[in-house]
Amino acid sequence: MRITNKMMTNNMMNNITKNKYNMTKLEQQYSTGKKIQRPSDDPIITVRALKLRTNLSEMEQYTEKNIPDAKSWMDVTEGALTTVNGILKQINTYCVQGSTDTLTAEDRSSISQNLQELKQQIYHEGNINYAGRFVFTGFKTDSSLIFDTKTTNLQYKITESFSGTDIQVASKVTGSYDLADYENTGISFDAAPQMKDYYRLQLAYGNLEDTPITSISYTKTVAGKEVEQTPFTKISSVSLLDDNAYLPNDDTIHFIKETGELIMGKDAYEEFRTANNIKISYDKSTFEQGELKPEHYFDCEVYNTEKPELGTINYEKEKQEIQYEINYNQKLTINTEGKDAFSHQIGRNIEDILARVVEVRETEDKIAEIKKRLQDTSLTETQKGRYEKMLEQLDTELVLRKEIMQTTFSEGITVSNKEQDKVNVAVSDLGSRYVRLELTESRLSVQKTDFEDLLTSNEDADLVDTVIKYNSAETIYNAALSAASKVVKTTLLDFL
């Protein structure tokens, strides 16, 4: 094969160019610290780098945004629940004090005031928010758990569910006397006040509308199956001022709108005692500041009288879990719903306590007034004897009312203990989810470090190795130039 000078020159130039390209490539790696400058330099490294960068971007979203936000939300929730637990302990302590018979009127007044304030504080803790989002209201993060002000423009139709076990046995003093009875000569004060037991279902709210409850639907278990019963219709609306409000006929239920109570006769109680799903619907349009909003607890319909264009809004009681994605294909519930930690029961029980304390105080005031009247020296023996008989009956009434008050305080101990258990369960559930969150965060931190190492290994050039290769390439390039100088300097004149 004939080798011409042109061929030698072309090969020489190609080799020099290749060596210069190799030197340039190594110089770029050294100056940038990267193995490749463009995807076409090495498609395998490019594809691997894209995958690693995508994974790292996802991990940064989890570790720097989602998980810290979730932890902050849960920290706020835990702080509120811990505070509520402490408040319930205080309520329990006051109920223990109130259940004794050594309290003075001043003591009872102080306890009543403290219980009222603690009740309000519990529900205000449920109104706490994180970054402008209410943490105990499920998906409705823009709606507070309680009414911030007295509200009269919202008309609610609330449907509550009970079971037969929710029916309570309570006591009431009947046959009590008022000071005005002294002027009634038809009253001889011979009949002593008595304590009567009654059965009741206590609704979540008092001060209800005049709209009567016309029927109550319920089911019973028959042969292992839930069977709808004929709606109960023997319901009478009565006023709290009615002397027979707590003394219904055996087959009747009295609905007392002022207190939100359904008082059952003996036969009605027997009918509902074994019921499984008792549903009661009622209306309420006036809510005091601090009361819990029904939509967070019950099925209800709401109509805003100030915004009739909105129509009626329906709310259904359902589980509302706010979930954050904390890892690839892994979600965690971060919220605790108010109905799982706060209930109407503690507030209603405190209202019962306050009502019983007021009844005792009223009886004590009547006794004090009669004792004051007995000091009047102008009284005749007949008048004095009449006052003394009345005083005797009021003393009996006071004993009975104090017994009922102490029993109500004792019920407060039970209720506050149950509420504490409920809050502790919520805290435990929150704590277990928080531990899962921390474990995931720890694992992601390790994975992130591993991926960063892989990305570095895939993209970054080894500077020491690059310098060695560059020096080698430089030597080869210089040798190529030297060889080329010897090739091109031979001409035709050298052979003449």
Steps between C-alpha positions, in 0.01 A plus 500: 500500500639836399518759781507854377607815682143621482383190687769543763413866542129426540564225756735730685240776517226257610715367781597848614130602496398194702770570756396865520131393545603258775700775672206743466259242646727435796556872549120559511458217753776652712363855484128408550546196722243308291550191289279625217410843369204404282267199484657375180836459673373189682129404474528238774633751753234746383208259551629390838549863607143592402358213705713584802415871480126419479525277807693766689244766405219280638692435820564870549126562461433243773783587740502879461129578450243225558649339812591827681151637425340178625710505818409862570128424456523200732704696758227766514234228535690321777551826689125570495411146609753513784348827620149352484617200702628736768171691504304176540718411798407834657131438430534158660658657809218754534241225461667301777481805724138562407396141573566551871239642738733751668476774239385845596296722268817696419686177417225387265489841332876493445491146360212589270685800359819298448314216328329746266834655402667160454214382281547800271877449492467136391299594195727794420797262496311311232492822297880513464642544151826440315601746227141625483351150474286363783651165600196328657240559229590235244483616138326821609827666601354846435218444752556531874395223738292738712289810448724801559205728573134463582333383179133534410500500119561128449207259519612144568305177476715259700471121499659325797548126542472318832470148632304365796813514716506880466180534703586643842333470838480836677318642801280800558342655809124525473253671729729791587364827638549865405481801730183607323333179624487649851226737388294209361289386790409188305853369547555345842868397455419153627632319189876471500703541174604170345779384274382328181711304253439540129644375172641742247686534172704818507551665162825674415339844525250685714299816426336340196228625270128473564477252212394179677654159444214313334652152482811301583631228268690203640602141432526182703687178455262220408644154426842657450379763251437872529127558459334840459232564760186708466601862577412602854246784494378543859714808554379814678680835506494644851652802665765473767268702724233230479474319835456170316784555252697216657196284573372370164238231464643150477456479122605858422819698442524864607717725283639795699640753253669720764729221620505279191372198691268215408337373818367145464218332681550148632350321199679730253827424675439127471433549129825687438722324753598231249495721190816515289470801273283777638486799267362831621470813283447846646543867408732760648577851378654680798855410600696663777866589467718195560242236403617220271386520138260215417640432151819362651310240704162414349302462182331835457343749263591869519316801361656847522225759535744778403607318181188328368660466156720225641197281563512213747840343558512133602777358717554128550688350789801325346864427562712788371869410494752753370785296354849615404721307259815445706674251272454346158158330504472553878246732665445588866194649671614811684176633649289411801132585469329696772233235551777253592633722779229747608140414571186680607471272803748680723335834426151363561612341826643830621170667408322240715736573789446873471121451492509283814720753679252776412212290636681450831581868520137595431381269776758643741383850411138403577606354835699813583200720412262300721745510790519874455120528504481289815697768680205735459353533850165615363420155364207317651537144626305377199723685258810387683384139497426519129849636430657229716316224310609653173857523629491134599397398150764726342766339720390164361510643149853632562621157614355338188639766267846471655488124454410545133773763461762269651382218275535730198851593610576128529371450146738778402788287630390212278445723196834681538677164536334376180595820320858463621505145365369630169769769482771251602392266220520792256846593630618138476371470145668828409822386667511173307458687173770747605742212564426362153570844359835522678601150385415592142695824531803312635485244220465770235799687641715188461362436152561860401864473605538177304345653188722807531804270516377310195437825313847625588655174391303506175558865402811634672846442356786367709734800494813302582426247231410779257834681560694180440307431182546860388876488549509173310291648219727804490806279468339303220400823324851639519638169372255516210615850416862389515431204273307720263790743472724217383247382243419828335859635478604234240445639150591404138811717519643264766517229230656715219 
